[in-house]
Amino acid sequence: MTRRVAVFTGTRAEYGLLAPLMRAIIAEPGLDLLVIVGAQHLSPEFGETWREIERDGFAIAARVEMLLSSDTALGVVKSLGLGTMGLGDALDRLSPDLLVVLGDRFEALAAVQAALILRVPVAHVHGGEITEGAYDDAIRHAITKMSDLHFTATEPYRRRVIQMGSPPERVFNVGALGLDEAEDEVPMPLAEVSNTLNFSIRAPYLLVTYHPATLANEDPVATMRAILEALEGFPDHQVIFTHPNADNGGRAITARIVAHVARHPGRALSVRSLGAARYRAVLAGAAAVLGNSSSGIIEAPSAGVPTVNIGSRQAGRLAAASVRHCGTDAPAIRAALIWALSDEGRAIAAAADNPYGKGDAARAIVAVLRDADLGGVKRFHDIAGAEG
């Protein structure tokens, strides 16, 4: 009997990671794919990236409008409520045998809340990680507690999911999905990327993505000002900015980026969404990655590109030697970027061992999705010696 697997995606970055798994599900005779999109994918402000999903050949089974045009914490709370209702309708209509979600976003939390009550088993990818500077950290662990199958990116993360009470036989260390296509794909030529963006990208250049640190005492506007001030010290480098996500404070960051780009025509570019293929191409050719996106921690080391990770958003996450952590003030950012661009920084990045695997996660996940027993009651697993 064919198993119907729903995959939910609400952001461009999350989709870029899920795409190889979605293709692997389609290729597996025992599985049928149902794609549910929502939130940022449907928003013109964030580039209507549902179009990219369809261009990649995926049929969209359900679209869930849930994102308010707001830049406040209350706006996120209301979007979460709308998402839970809309995703409940979608799951009730589609009746999948299993729902797959990735990561730690509030959009994914909405999907999992609905699935829990509707008794749709959940498979969670990228559980067990720590990002102390964002409320995403608590969301990730909440999703773990509501999920039935777990696919972690490292062995320490697998142990952490088990520590949270998940049965070991339902927790699988498969590596990071974002590395799958990096292994298999020939990057799009930068000349082609330049043509699609109507902007001539030339080396050396920096790739910058900064998101609000929603739990930390870190003013996103002040940090973005510091980033822009630090970048003024590297006039020979172009700067490619990708816009922040829909968290509270993100729109204020975007406004500063757009104003900076207007002052530096030809040297700086801001893009709502590069899309997965263009992003990988731009990443592969960058002199360094700058900001606080998980891609700088997980994907950049496999591309041999040094990362400057700013602030506390990714605090607690395992990182390769090619990742240099720094504070949120301009001098600290400038010093870390000098290191990243130095002979030492480049040599370390070229030789760095990525703790997130080698790029075979989709195949491993699909094998479990096809064969896993989804029946029975989920029971709490106690670790020996921890009961009393």
N, C-alpha and C positions, 0 to 999 in steps of 0.2 A: 504494500500500500504506500502510495506517495505521501510524503510529509510536507505540509504547507508551512513554509517558513516566512514570516513577515520580518522585514528589516526596516527599522525606523531611522530616519536621518533628519536633523533639523538645522544643520550648519554646513557651510562649504568645507571646513576643515575635517569634520567628522565624515562627510561623504567621501572625501579623498582617501581616507583610511579604509572605509567600508567597501569601496568599489571592487577591489580584488576578491573580497569574500563574496560579494553579490554575483560576480562572474563565476566563481567556483560553485556557488549554489545552483546556478542555471545549468552548469555543465554536469552536475551530479544527477544521474537518472532517478534516484530515489527522493529528490527534493524538488519542490516548486517554490519559486520566489514571488513574494508579494511586497512591493516597495511602497512604504508610507512616508510621505514627505510633509514637512511643516515648518513653521517659524520662519527663520531667515531665508530659507529657500524660496518662499513665496513673496518676499518683500522686495519691491523695487529699490528701496534704500540699500539693501544688501546684495543687489545685483540679479535678483530673480534667478538664482542658480538652479532651480528646477529644470531650466532649459538645458543646462549642461548634463543633467542626469538623463534626460531624454535623448540628447545628442549622442551620449555614450551607449545608447541602445536599450536602456531600461524602460519598461512600461511602468507607469506610476499607477498603483492600484487605489490609492487614497491620498487626498490633499487636505491638510488640517491647518486652517487659519488660526493662529493663536498669538501672534506677536503684536502688542500695542506699540504705537508710536510714542514712546516714553523713554526718558533717560533717568528714571528713578528706581529705587528699590521697590516701591509700591507697584510701579508698572510691571516689574518682573514678577511680583507675586500674582498680579491679575493675569498676566500672560500664562503663568503656570496653571492657574485655575481654568482658563479657557482651553489650554492644551489638554488638560485631563478630561474635560468634557468632550472635546472634539476627537481625541484619540480613543476615548471609550466608544463613541459612535463608530469610528473606523474599525476597531477590533471586533465589535459586536457584529458589524456587517460582513467583514471578511472571514471571521471565524478561523484564524490560523491555528495550527497545532503548536506553534512556538513563535515567540517574538525575540528578535536579536536587537540589542542596543549596545552602543559603545560609549565608554567614558563617563563623564561627570557633569554634563550640562543639565540645566533645569528643564530643557525640552525633553531630554531622555527620562528624567524623573516623572514628568507628566505621563509619558507612555507607560512606564512601569507601574505607576500607581493604578492606572486603569486596568492594566493586565492582571495585577494581583487580585482585584475584586472580581474581574471577569473569569478568573481561573485559567488564564493563558500562561503557560510556563515561559520563563524568561531566561535567555542566555546573555550574559553580560561579558563584554570584552573590555580589557584594560582595568579590571578591578585591582584592589590591593595597593594602589599607589598613594603617595602622599603629596599634596600640594597645599602647604600650610597657609598660603597667603590668599586663598580664595574660598568662598563658600562651596565651590565645586568639590572640595575635599569631603565635606560632610555628605553632599549629594551622592558622590561616588560610593561611599560606605553604605548609605541608605539603599541604593540600588543593589548593592551586593546582598544585603539582608533580604531583599525581596526576590532575588534571582535563584534559579534552579541549577543552571550550569554556569561555569566560570572559566574564562580564558584569559590568563594573565600574561604579561609581557616578560617577566623574569621569575626565577625561582624564589627570591625573597618575597615578591609580591604574592606568589602562590601560597607561601607559608602564612602570610598575613591574612589572606582570605580564609584559610583553614582556622587560623587563630580567632576569627570572627564567628566561628561556629559552622562553617560549611563543611559537609562531608568530603574527605580527601579524594574519594573516587569520582567526585563531580567537579573537581578543580584541576585545570590543565594549564601547564606552562607551555605556551605556543610561540612566544616571541611577539614582537610588535607588528601589527598588520601593515603599518605604514612603510615597512621595509620590503614588502613583497614586490611591489612594482619597481622599486629602486633596483632590485636584482635582475628583473626581467626586461625592463624597458630601455630602449635607446632614447636618450633625452631629446626633446624637440630642439632643433638648432636655435640659438639665440637670435639669429637673423629673422627666423620665422616668428619668434615671440615678439620681436621688435615690430614687425609688420602688423601683427594682430593688435598691438597696443598703440600703434602710430607714434612710437617713441623709440629713438635709436639707443639701445642699450650697449654700452661699451665698458670694457674692463679698464680699471678696477671699479667694482661697485659693491654696495652693501645692501643687504636685504633686511628690512626692519618691520617687525610686528610687535606691537605692545598692546596688551589688554588690561583693563582695570583689575587691580588686586583687591577683590571685593571684601576680604576679611581683614586685610592688613591696614595698619595706620599709614597708608601710602596714598597721597593725593595724586590721582591719575593725571590731572592737568599739570601739576607741578613737575611730575616725573617726565611727562612729554616735553615740557619746556626744557628740562635738563638734557634730555636726549637731543633735542634740536640744537641746543647750545653746544653740546659736545661734538655734534656732527660738523659744526662750522670749522672745527679744527682739522678737517680732512677734505679740503676743497678739491683735491684731485680725484675723489671718489664720487661716482654717481650714487644716488640713494633711491632704492625702490621700496616704497611703503605699501603694505597691505593693511586694510582698515581693520579696526578692532571688531569684536563680536558685539552681541546685543545686550551685554551686561550693563547694569547701571553705571553711568559715567563714560560709556563708550562713545557716545555722540560728541561729547565735549572734546575728546581726544581727536576724533576725526576732523573737527573744525580747525584745530591747530595744525594738523597735517596738511589739510587742503590749503590753508593760508601760507604755510612754509613752501609748499610746492609752487604756489603762484609767485613767490618771491625768487624762486630758483628755476626758471624755465630752462629745459635742456639738461639740467643737472639732477633734478628730482622728479619723481613720478609717484602718484598715489593711485592705487587700484582697489576697487571694492572687493573683487575676488579675481585672483589669477586663474582659478581653476586648477585641477590636480596636475595636468600635464605641463602647463606653463609654470606652475609653482616649482615642480621638480626641476625643470630646466633652469629657472632663475636661481634656485638654490644651488644646483651643481656648479654654476659658474661664479657664484658670489665669492668675494674676498673674505667675508665674514657675515654671520647672522647676528642680528642685534635685537633685543627685546625681551619678552618673557613668554613666548609661545612654546608649547610642548614640542613643536617640530624642531626647535633649536636643540632640545635635549635628546629627542629620539631619532629624528631623521638626519640632521646635519652631520653627526659623527660618521654615519655610513657613507656620506658624500665627501668625506675628507675636508669638511669646511669647519673652521673654528667658530665657536658661539660665545657671545657676550650675553649672559643671562642677568637681567636687571631686576633687583628687588626680591621680594619674598613670595611672589605668586607660585613659583615652582619649588619652593623650599621643601626639602625632604625627599625629593625625587632622585633616584639613582642617575648619575651622570658620568659620561666618559671624561677622560683627561683633557679633551679638546674643548670642554665647556669651562669658561671663566666666569665665576659669579662675582657680582659687584653691587654696590649700593645704588641709590637712586639720585645722587647728586652728580652734577656735570663733571667735576674732576675725577670721581670714581669711574664713571662711564668712559671718559676719555682715556684713563690709564688702562682699563681693561681692553679697550679697542686697540690701543697701541700694542699691547701684548698679542692680541689676536692677529694683527697684521705683521708682526715681527717674524723673523726667520724661525725663532723658537716656537712661536704659536703655530705657524704653518707646518713645521716639522712634526709637532705633537699631533696636530689634526690629521696629517697624512698617515700616521702610524697608529692612531687611536683605536682601541678595541671597544666596539659598541656593546654595552651590556644587554641590549634589547633584541639580540638574535641576528639571524642571517637572512631572513626573508622567506619563510615557508609557513607562515601562520595560517593562511586561508585553507590550504590543503588539510592541515591538522584539525582545524575547526570543523570543516565540512564532514570529516570522517566521524566526529563525535555527534554532530547534529543529525546525521543520517541514522546512527545506530543507538543513540542514548535512550534509555528507558525513562520516559517522562511521567510515569505513573507514580502513585504512592504519595505519602505525606512527607514533606521536607522536615527532617529532624535535625536538631541542634547537635553538633559534634563537639564533645568536650575533649580538651587536650589532657592527656594523662598527667596527673599531678596538679591540675589547675582546679579540680572540683571543690576543694576546701580551702 
